Amino acid sequence: MKKILNSIQMKELENNTIENIGIDGVVLMERAAYEVSKEIIASFDINKSILIACGTGNNGADGLCVARHLIEKGYKPHVFINFGHSQTDLFIRQKKILDNLKCDFVDSIEFHDIFVDALLGIGIKGNIDDNTLNIIKKINSYHSHVISLDIPSGLDASSGLSMPEAIKSNVTYTFGAYKSGLFYKDAVNYTGKVFLKDIGIFDADLPFEAYMLEENDISILNEIRINNSNKSTYGKVLTVAGSKKMCGCAILSSLASFKCGIGMVKIITHKNNLNAIMNSLPEAMLGLYDDTNSISETDFKDACEWSDVILCGPGIGTDSTAQMLTLYALNIINKSVILDADALNCLSINSFCQERIKNRLPYTTIITPHKGESKRLLEAFKVDTLEELSDLLKIIIVDKDAKTKIIGRENYINNSGNNGMSTAGCGDVLSGIIASITGFYEKGLLNCSIERATALAVFLHGATADYAVNESKESGLIASEIADNIPRYLFNIDNK
């Protein structure tokens, strides 16, 4: 698990390493440049043309240092420097070394197979000057392979906003710690794959934005299985899903819960879904209602007492029955409740649901909105941000996006997943995974916070999707393949 910092926090961490620990800044720069040059040498033939575009700050000095490491290994990079700004001491030092080595400096940005972006770094705020903007646009126009150092130039390292354009990278190597701007707002359009390089910056007891889980964190899910166990050991999920014409949601979410390792699942759904669910998921138990006979609150409470966690919402619609089921779920105060999809729409339009969620035990409610659902919820509760909504209602929010955020008493940003997940049913699979792992948490099988358990579920969802497309195209991924691959992925990481 790694910390995520904004640009000010990162500067404080660097200063702590340099001033309090006593490691010279040039040592950190050498380590960063060595790590990047090593990746370039491993990935690209010596005959590929390389242009390293540098500013005159410390990020530019990183680029100059990369050039030297490549020259030492027989590569012949060209170096372009965007003069016109103040030069840092480290830049002047690295520039003098390259002058002594007779490095091939160029005066313009022309086509190269590979561009290394070292123009701006993490300290830039506000809009960039026109000359730098034109350089960024020129590099982007070639559609070459682009590597950014620390963060793509033109991207705010704290907010993730572009200023107004940024380098479109294939790979970003960031140093010391993840920066929040690599994952917020516009970042997903510019960063490409993000890799963290350890360059010897020491951690300190300083403020930070959020946590990010890594693959070694997910192995905890393989440690909860015990030989002396039964189906109740691993938890029971009550899934309220599927209206008269929407049975797939109930199947996908429940399949995902089973594939994660939950012991039992009971589905409350419309009776029209009986045959479809029994044919595809005979392991599930059912509680049925129809257009004339709704499930009673007493029966619902009985089902909840049986369960360890309640998932409500996938495909239930927003009619009076759906709103009633959502209210029933919110009335259960001694269980964790996950509201997904249509339950969130019911929450945004039903005042009784809105009052009920305010009175639940703190941080026993998890909601999983996408952007449209978030907008409606913010309007309904008259707040501006999801962070404010989490604080107001004392709930955990899974802010679904290309880089999903988990917002609560602890915050997480997820870096797993791919664009193949932009397909029907993936949200249902995610809700089933969250329900299963929340069930483990409720059974005392996970020694962590509920926020971290939720983050584990989100990471597992994306990482399994990455595993599923290892030998195929993202465009062909379907939601059921993610669910089916969960045990394979967990087996794979346990046997690496």
Beta strands, then each sheet from edge to edge (+ up, - down):
strand 1: 2-5
strand 2: 50-54
strand 3: 78-81
strand 4: 104-106
strand 5: 114-118
strand 6: 145-149
strand 7: 171-175
strand 8: 178-179
strand 9: 193-197
strand 10: 210-212
strand 11: 236-240
strand 12: 264-270
strand 13: 285-289
strand 14: 309-312
strand 15: 336-339
strand 16: 365-367
strand 17: 396-399
strand 18: 405-407
strand 19: 412-413
sheet 1: 8+ 1+ 10-
sheet 2: 4+ 3+ 2+ 5+ 6+ 7+ 9+
sheet 3: 13+ 12+ 11+ 14+ 15+ 16+ 17+ 18- 19+
end
